[in-house]
Amino acid sequence: MDTWLEDFVAYLRYERNYSENTIKPYHDSLEAFGLFIKSLDSDLDWRHVTSDVIRDWIVCLMDRGITPSGVCPRLSAVKSFYRFLLRRGLVETDPAHMVQTPRKAKVLPYFVKEKDMNRLLDDVRFPDTYEGRRNRLIVMMLYSTGIRASELTGIDVDDVNLENCTIKVTGKRRKQRVIPFGDELKQTLEGYIPLLGSVRKSGGEKALFLSSRTGRRVSYGMVRLAVRGALMLVTTQKKISPHVLRHSFATSMLNNDADLQSVKELLGHEKLSTTSIYVHTSFEELKKMYNQAHPRA
């Protein structure tokens, strides 16, 4: 068994030119799998492995607390190994071919609760400076429209239609969409846009959000710092980023009876399945409320 494993490692090193850091996980995974085979029967070797043996190994790994994310690279090493053995004529069949990778658990997106966002936008006093008012508008726009931070940094003043209360953004693959917004954001924009003249360099940027230091379009890093600084005032959750406000927008919309198709269009998702994760988020919140409120829960 050791000889075949050594041959495979040599193949990765000299024919595939893999780095030692890449080779080591392959070697360690296959060595551990070899020990598992021997634990079943000391007479077994690589030729006797069946799909059921590999599945039993996966179950054993998961029983030890290894997550699907941890199992996947181990199984990938076994699959690569048996493809190598089959090409070399060392085995007649590939037992790993039909073994499916365990499904990874869906990670529900982080979001800020409505009451916390209301507290941030209604009660927290941002500095009465251009930068302070800009940062408040950044947070409000991300939460009110659900746009991505990359879309926000690309907005020009001409993309905002205050008369119709719409904003044009350019999303992934340069696709554009028009998003409506409400009176609160309109009033905030009306108070903010006149301030740009004092910051913008002569003949410079047409961007809606400018750096107060350079007079140029804000970067993602600036938006991230603005959002983190604001959200830290109302939440203690570890994950706080511009994308959390996009999640918060979607969750709030669904919690307040918006239909999934409408939220999909507002977010600029291509597939409804991408948007459907927010239904799970809303349902988890509903379960939490039920467990807290129902006397028999």
Residue pairs with C-beta under 8 A, 6 or more apart in sequence:
1 34
1 37
1 45
1 46
4 46
4 85
4 90
5 27
5 30
5 31
5 34
5 81
7 88
8 26
8 30
8 81
8 84
8 85
9 23
9 26
9 27
11 84
12 18
12 22
12 23
12 26
13 20
13 23
18 26
25 73
25 77
26 77
26 80
26 81
29 73
29 74
29 77
29 78
30 77
30 78
30 81
32 74
33 57
33 74
33 77
33 78
34 46
36 57
36 60
37 44
37 45
37 46
37 48
37 49
37 53
38 44
40 53
40 56
46 85
46 90
46 91
47 90
47 91
49 82
49 95
50 95
51 95
51 96
51 98
51 99
53 95
54 75
54 78
54 95
54 96
54 99
55 99
58 71
58 75
58 99
58 102
61 70
61 71
61 74
62 68
62 71
62 102
66 74
67 104
67 105
68 101
68 102
68 103
68 104
68 105
69 104
71 101
71 102
72 101
72 102
72 104
75 96
75 99
75 101
76 101
78 96
79 96
79 97
79 99
81 96
82 91
82 94
82 95
82 96
82 97
83 94
85 91
85 94
86 93
86 94
106 277
106 280
108 277
108 280
108 281
108 284
109 244
109 247
109 251
109 277
109 278
109 281
110 237
110 239
110 240
110 244
110 247
111 244
111 247
111 248
111 250
111 251
111 281
112 231
112 234
112 235
112 237
112 240
112 244
112 245
112 248
113 235
114 252
114 255
116 234
116 235
117 143
117 234
117 248
117 252
119 234
120 139
120 230
120 231
120 233
120 234
121 136
121 139
121 140
121 143
124 230
124 233
124 234
126 132
126 133
126 135
126 136
126 230
129 212
130 195
130 198
130 199
130 212
131 212
133 191
133 192
133 195
134 192
134 195
134 209
134 210
134 212
134 218
134 226
135 226
135 229
135 230
136 188
136 230
137 188
137 189
137 192
137 209
138 152
138 209
138 223
138 226
138 227
139 226
139 227
139 230
139 231
139 245
140 184
140 185
140 188
141 147
141 152
141 167
141 181
141 185
142 149
142 152
142 227
142 242
142 245
142 246
142 249
143 245
143 248
143 249
143 252
144 181
144 182
144 184
144 185
144 249
145 167
145 169
145 179
145 181
145 185
145 249
145 266
146 179
146 246
146 249
146 250
146 253
146 263
146 266
146 267
147 167
147 169
147 179
147 246
148 171
148 242
148 243
148 246
148 268
149 220
149 223
149 224
149 227
149 242
149 243
150 220
151 169
151 170
151 171
151 268
152 169
152 209
152 223
152 242
153 207
153 209
153 217
153 218
153 219
153 220
153 223
154 169
154 170
155 167
155 168
155 169
155 207
155 208
155 209
156 206
156 207
156 208
157 193
157 196
157 206
157 207
157 208
158 206
159 167
159 168
159 169
159 208
160 167
160 189
160 193
160 208
161 167
161 168
162 186
162 189
162 190
165 180
165 181
165 182
165 183
165 185
165 186
166 178
166 179
166 180
166 181
167 178
167 179
167 181
168 176
168 177
168 178
168 179
169 176
169 177
169 179
169 268
170 176
171 177
171 268
172 268
175 268
177 265
177 268
179 266
193 208
196 208
196 210
199 210
199 211
199 212
199 215
200 210
200 215
201 214
201 215
201 216
204 215
204 216
205 215
205 216
205 217
207 216
207 217
207 218
209 217
209 218
209 223
210 216
210 217
210 218
211 217
211 218
211 219
211 222
220 242
223 242
224 241
224 242
227 240
227 241
227 242
227 244
227 245
228 240
228 241
231 240
231 244
231 245
232 240
246 267
247 278
247 281
249 266
249 267
250 263
250 267
250 275
250 278
251 278
251 281
251 282
251 285
253 262
253 263
253 266
254 260
254 263
254 278
254 279
254 281
254 282
255 282
255 285
260 272
260 275
260 276
260 279
261 272
263 275
263 278
264 272
264 274
264 275
267 275
269 275
290 297
291 297
